[in-house]
Amino acid sequence: MVDVIALDTSASLADWISAIGQAAGAVGTVAAVVVALFLPGWQRAKIRPIVTLEFDRTSEDIAVHESPPWGSVWIRLRATNRPGRETARRVRVIVSKVEPEEGSVLPENTLALRELSWSEVRTGELDLPAGMQRRIDVAHVEKKRAAKKNLVSPWPDLGMGLAGWPQRHDGRDYLGEGGFRIKLTVAGENLDASEWEIRISFKKVGLSNESSLARIRDAIEVSGPVLVSKETSLRRRRWLADG
């Protein structure tokens, strides 16, 4: 036996309109919930900081500093937070790997895997507002430095070294001469980490501790930083997978 359900055909047009309105209201509520759940994540992704690195040899990215009795040439990169983004907080640039090229040798006691120093401000991390550009010290070439008290050979001879933070005075940042591929990790409190690679070389042939800084500068070669990889945050990976 099949029960037959009788429809109430006496319902007025107003009742039908009311029912349709209620159904539309329910759909609108669901849509509002979906927007509330997913739109903020989309908006955050749109303003999440993106920090890039660049280099220009014709600028102060290679800077000569004469401060007797010391003289040095500094190799820097420019870090920029993309315009229209949030302020990148506690940005750090870390040397993740140093590889000597063929014919070059990495001194055994050189200490890599260190934060680099932001130029002029002498700190390992800082905030980078949207559209702001700041230089980061990567390496420097210096003339021989006399040992200070309780320190052994802080700079054994004219050569190149890493510009780590905090600054070392024990010679473990010393690279000497030759070509090196340096991998850098850019990280921060509210941005996805990215890995970059640059090539720096210093040829000491014909130079000495008596050479001018201008001649020393001419012996330095730097390739522009290349983006190797970008690590997307877990939250953003889930959002991308769902969306």
C-alpha positions in Angstrom: 0.0 0.0 0.0 1.5 3.3 -1.0 0.4 6.3 1.0 -0.6 9.2 -1.1 0.2 12.6 0.4 -2.3 15.2 -0.6 -0.9 18.6 -1.5 -2.6 21.6 -0.1 -3.6 23.4 -3.3 -5.4 26.0 -1.3 -2.1 27.7 -0.3 -2.2 31.4 -1.3 0.3 33.1 -3.6 1.6 35.0 -0.5 2.5 31.7 1.2 4.4 30.5 -1.8 6.3 33.7 -2.0 7.1 33.5 1.7 8.4 30.0 1.3 10.6 30.9 -1.6 11.9 33.9 0.4 12.8 31.7 3.3 14.7 29.2 1.0 16.6 32.1 -0.6 17.4 33.4 2.8 18.9 30.1 3.9 21.0 29.9 0.7 22.2 33.5 1.4 23.2 32.5 5.0 25.2 29.6 3.7 26.9 31.8 1.2 27.7 34.3 3.8 29.3 31.6 6.0 31.4 30.4 3.1 32.6 33.9 2.4 33.4 34.5 6.0 35.4 31.3 6.2 37.4 31.6 3.0 37.6 35.2 1.9 39.8 36.4 4.8 42.3 33.7 3.9 42.3 34.9 0.3 42.7 38.5 1.4 45.6 37.6 3.7 47.3 35.7 0.9 47.0 38.9 -1.2 48.7 41.0 1.3 51.2 38.5 2.7 54.8 39.9 2.5 57.0 38.9 -0.5 60.6 39.8 0.0 62.9 39.6 -3.1 66.7 40.1 -3.5 68.5 42.0 -6.2 72.0 43.4 -7.1 73.3 46.3 -9.1 77.1 46.6 -9.6 76.8 50.3 -10.6 75.3 51.3 -7.3 76.4 51.2 -3.7 75.8 47.4 -3.7 79.6 47.3 -4.0 80.7 49.9 -1.5 84.2 51.1 -0.7 84.9 52.0 2.9 88.1 53.7 3.9 88.4 54.0 7.7 92.1 54.0 8.7 93.7 51.8 9.7 91.1 49.6 8.0 90.0 49.6 4.4 87.4 47.3 2.9 85.0 46.7 0.0 81.5 45.5 0.9 79.3 43.4 -1.3 75.6 43.9 -0.6 72.2 42.8 -1.9 69.0 44.9 -1.8 66.0 43.3 -0.1 62.6 44.7 -1.1 59.1 43.9 0.3 56.6 44.1 -2.6 54.4 47.2 -2.5 50.8 46.7 -1.3 51.8 44.0 1.2 51.9 43.9 5.0 55.1 44.9 6.8 57.5 41.9 6.7 58.4 41.3 10.4 61.7 40.2 11.7 63.2 39.5 8.3 66.5 37.6 8.3 68.8 36.5 5.5 70.8 33.4 6.4 73.8 31.8 4.7 72.6 28.2 4.3 75.5 26.9 2.2 78.8 27.9 0.7 80.2 25.9 -2.2 83.7 26.6 -3.6 83.9 26.5 -7.4 86.5 24.4 -9.2 89.9 25.6 -8.4 88.8 27.3 -5.2 89.1 26.0 -1.6 86.8 26.7 1.4 88.9 27.1 4.5 88.2 24.4 7.0 87.4 26.7 9.9 85.0 28.9 8.0 81.7 29.2 9.8 78.7 29.3 7.5 75.0 28.8 8.4 74.8 32.2 10.0 72.6 35.2 9.7 73.9 38.1 7.7 74.1 41.7 8.9 71.8 44.4 7.6 73.8 47.3 6.3 74.4 50.4 8.4 72.1 49.3 11.3 74.3 46.3 12.4 71.5 43.9 13.3 70.5 40.4 12.1 66.8 41.1 11.7 64.5 44.0 11.0 61.0 44.9 9.9 60.5 45.8 6.2 57.4 47.9 5.3 55.7 47.5 2.0 57.7 49.0 -0.9 60.7 49.5 1.4 64.2 48.5 0.3 67.2 47.8 2.6 70.6 46.5 1.9 72.0 43.4 3.5 75.8 42.8 3.8 76.8 39.5 2.2 80.6 39.6 2.0 83.5 41.9 2.3 87.1 42.1 1.1 89.5 43.5 3.6 93.2 44.0 3.9 95.2 42.1 6.5 94.3 43.1 10.1 96.5 42.8 13.0 95.4 40.4 15.7 93.5 42.0 18.7 93.9 41.0 22.3 92.9 37.3 22.9 92.2 36.8 19.2 94.2 34.8 16.8 94.6 36.0 13.2 91.2 37.8 12.8 92.1 38.5 9.1 95.2 36.6 8.0 95.7 38.3 4.6 94.0 40.3 1.9 90.9 38.3 1.1 87.2 37.9 1.2 84.9 36.9 4.0 81.3 36.5 5.0 79.4 39.4 6.6 77.8 37.4 9.4 75.9 38.7 12.4 77.0 39.0 15.1 80.3 40.1 13.5 83.2 37.8 14.3 86.8 38.7 15.0 88.4 35.2 15.1 88.9 34.6 11.3 86.1 32.0 11.0 84.3 34.2 8.5 87.3 34.2 6.2 87.0 32.8 2.6 90.2 34.1 1.1 90.2 34.2 -2.7 88.5 32.3 -5.4 84.9 31.8 -6.6 82.0 30.7 -4.3 78.4 29.9 -4.7 76.5 31.1 -1.7 72.9 30.0 -0.9 70.8 32.4 1.1 67.5 31.8 2.9 65.2 34.8 3.3 62.9 34.2 6.3 60.6 36.2 8.6 57.8 36.0 11.1 55.0 36.4 8.6 56.4 35.5 5.2 57.1 32.3 3.3 60.8 31.4 3.3 62.6 31.6 0.0 66.1 30.4 -1.1 68.4 32.3 -3.3 71.8 31.7 -4.9 74.5 34.1 -5.8 78.1 33.7 -7.1 80.9 35.9 -5.7 84.6 35.7 -6.7 87.7 37.6 -5.7 90.9 37.2 -7.7 93.9 38.4 -5.7 96.5 38.1 -8.6 98.5 41.3 -8.8 97.0 42.7 -5.6 98.5 43.2 -2.1 97.7 44.9 1.2 99.1 48.1 -0.3 96.7 48.0 -3.3 94.1 50.7 -3.5 90.5 49.8 -2.6 89.4 50.8 -6.2 91.7 48.1 -7.6 90.4 45.6 -5.1 86.9 46.5 -6.0 87.6 45.8 -9.7 88.8 42.3 -8.8 85.4 41.4 -7.4 82.7 39.7 -9.5 79.2 39.2 -8.4 76.3 37.5 -10.2 72.7 38.7 -9.4 70.7 36.6 -7.0 68.6 33.9 -8.5 65.5 32.5 -6.8 66.0 28.8 -6.2 62.9 27.8 -4.3 60.1 29.2 -2.2 58.6 27.3 0.7 54.9 27.9 1.1 53.5 27.9 4.6 51.4 25.0 5.7 48.3 27.1 6.1 48.7 28.6 2.6 49.4 25.1 1.1 46.1 23.9 2.5 44.3 27.0 1.2 45.8 26.5 -2.3 44.8 22.8 -2.2 41.3 23.5 -1.2 40.9 26.4 -3.6 
